[in-house]
Amino acid sequence: MSQEKIDALRKQVDEINLQLLQLINRRAALVQEIGNEKEKQGINRFDPEREREMLNLLVEHNEGPFNDNTIRHLFKQIFKVSLELQDDEKKRVLLVSRQKKSEDTVIQVKGVEFGGKAPILIAGPCSVESYEQVKEVAENHVKRGLRVLRGGAYKPRTSPYDFQGLGVEGLEILKRIGDEYNLVTISEIVSPNDIELATQYIDVIQIGARNMQNFELLKAAGRVNHPILLKRGLSATIEEFIYAAEYILSEGNTQVMLCERGIRTYEKATRNTLDISAVPLLKQETHLPVFVDVTHSTGRRDLLLPTAKAGFAVGADGVMIEVHPDPDVALSDAKQQVTIPQFNEIVDELLKSGLYKTEALLGK
């Protein structure tokens, strides 16, 4: 065969390729139109019976050189990408994403800016055990210029025999302390039924790691106009974490903050593995404030200061540390909480590092 003949045949192939391209795109447009009509009527877009009819019709008119199985395979791929095209059209730009909102979300609570220019130090006992216990921590907060107090009223524990928290009594203590010392209070809620109740007592509702994919809880949190601190799940990917936050925003609540608290890996030297890279990644992908819980991520008092510095250094909007007047007798997480003097040493070192300034929290 001469080169001229080959070139002529190739030209015909090119023409047919362009015709096929035109026909495939035309077919896709028709499929999209059918899909839109089905959506209006509430009908499932994928119809296996219809697909079988089309394949049978094609095989019936197949005159080769492709065999029937090849024809089925080729057209099933065309059918598949046509459905995927509809799915791509339906994909939303996530409410949490930078595409939806380019500027940082800043949440103001009692004069404290979460996600503002100044990083925040969140501290307090793992569990609310008594008014006197929380009061000691609160008094130190005031002396050190801190404004945000954490404390667990409801405690989801691995063992059903461990201390589960004081419940409503714990919320009442936090409410009293918050009012008396002008502190922003944060506490975890574990049941959707308690979300509305919590808004009456605490300033920020925390959804803990074990409940990150408790979707009914997330939706309930999304239906209140109240700040939410969402912690990353024990084995959650960044994508799963972001979608959990999306559940809350999709219900209307835009006051959402994220907290990296370490993920479960094979490493046993620390309680969890602090994924410090999650901070800049979440800051890049979302517009939400991002915090780091160095206590739950490490479970080690000797690592709280360096990991806190690391959190601030990579751009976290704040760091969370657990402090207790007497950790040795704490009803939960005794080994990982620091005493008030130890906590003050950490604060002093953070101030010396220049990564953190308490004056900014006081609005100075």
Residue, then its C-alpha position, 0 to 999 in steps of 0.5 A: m500500500s502506498q503512502e498516499k493510500i495510507d494518508a487518504l485512509r487516515k484522513q477518513v479516520d480523522e473525519i470519522n473521529l470528529q463525527l463520533l466526537q460530535l455524536i458522543n457530545r450530542r448524545a451526552a447533552l440528550v442524556q443530561e436533558i433526560g436526567n434533568e427531567k427525571e430529577k424533576q419527577g423524582i425518578n432515579r437517573f440510572d435505569p438498568e432496564r433501559e440500558r439493557e434495551m439499548l445494548n440489545l438493540l446495538v448488538e442486534h444491528n452489529e455487523g462487525p468487525f467488532n464482536d457483540n461483547t466488544i460492542r457491549h463493553l464500548f457502549k457501557q463505557i459511554f453509558k457510564v461516563s454519561l451518568e458520571l457527567q450528570d454527577d459532576e454537574k450536581k456536585r456542589v461547591l462545599l460551603v466550607s471551601r475557599q471556593k465558596k468563601s475566600e476570606d477567613t471566617v472569624i467567630q466572635v464570642k464575648g469579645v474573643e475572636f476565634g479565627g482572628k489575627a491573634p491565636i487563642l489558648i484554650a485550657g481547662p480540665c478534661s471533666v467538670e468535677s465541681y464548682e471549686q475545681v473549675k473555679e481554681v482554673a478560672e481564677n488562674h485564667v483571669k490572672r494570666g489574661l486568658r479568656v477561653l475555658r474548656g471542661g467536659a460535662y458529658k464524657p464519652r468514654t471507652s469503658p462504660y464503667d469510667f466517669q461519664g461526666l456530671g451532665v446538666e450539673g456540669l453545664e450549670i457549673l460552666k455557666r456560673i463560672g463563665d458569667e462570674y469570670n467573663l470567660v468563653t466556655i466550651s463543652e462537649i455535647v454527645s446527644p442531638n437532644d441536648i443541643e438546644l439545652a446546651t445553648q442556654y449554658i455554654d458559649v461554644i458546643q464541642i462535638g468530639a472525635r467519637n461523634m465526628q460522624n454522628f450525622e444526626l448530632l451534626k445536623a442538630a448542631g447545624r440547626v442552632n445559631h451557636p458556635i460549634l467546635l468540631k474535632r477530627g475523628l480518631s481515624a478520619t481522613i481530611e476529606e471526611f473531616i471537611y464533610a462532617a463540617e459541611y453537614i453543620l453548615s448545610e443546615g444553616n449554622t456558619q459558626v463552625m471551628l475545626c480541631e485537629r486532635g491527633i489520629r490513631t496510627y500504629e505508633k504507641a509512643t504517644r496517645n495518638t499521632l498529631d497530624i500537624s500538616a492537617v492545620p495548613l491543609l485545612k486552612q488552605e482548603t477551608h475558610l474555618p478557624v483551625f485549632v490543635d488539641v495537644t493534650h489528646s493528640t500526645g497524651r504526654r505532659d512533656l510534649l505539650l509545649p513543643t507541640a503547642k509551639a508547632g501548632f502556632a508555628v504552622g498557623a493554627d488559630g489556637v491551641m487546646i491544653e487540659v489543666h487541672p488543679d490536682p491531676d493525680v485525683a482527676l476523674s478522667d485523663a489524669k496522666q495527661q493533664v497538667t497542674i496550674p503551675q505547670f500550665n503557667e510555665i507553658v504559657d510563659e514559654l509560649l509568650k517567650s517564643g513570640l508565637y502567642k500573645t495574651e494581650a491580644l486576647l484582652g483586646k489591647 
